[in-house]
Amino acid sequence: MSAQPDPLAQITLTPRRFAAVLAAVALITGLVLAIVPVSVAHPANNSSVSCGNTFGGVESPALNEALGKPERAELVQYIDMCDRAIGNRGDYAVFLFFGGMIAGLALGVVRRTKPASPGSTHPTDPAQP
């Protein structure tokens, strides 16, 4: 065997760094899902109607304008659809954001263990001092 170092060892992530990358991706994805506006389909003109984001909830006046001032029953149906869509998106956003935050905090708090050096281990044979 050659004494050259493994080239993959230089680019391979340790399990701790891989977990940190996943936590950061979850945190950012949750934040983006919370900020990006939610849309529902509008079947009349084959387009979509923006409902607002998970922070602000359904924006009824803007939804009324985007639908072209529909009847009250139709507006209530769209508000219900928007509310359910925002709720579903909010569930995923909260789960990813707080999951990433908790994982990131856990990675920062939990101590790393260093492998013991070969001479520092205690002998397991009772005959040896």
Buried (B, 14 or more C-beta within 10 A) or exposed (E): EEEEEEEEEEEEEEEEEEBBEBBBEBBEBBBEBBEEEBBBEBEEEEEEBBBBBBEEBBBBEEBBEBBEEBEEEEBEEBBEBBBBBBEEBBEBBBEBBEBBBEBBEEBEEEEEEEEEEEEEEEEEEEEEE
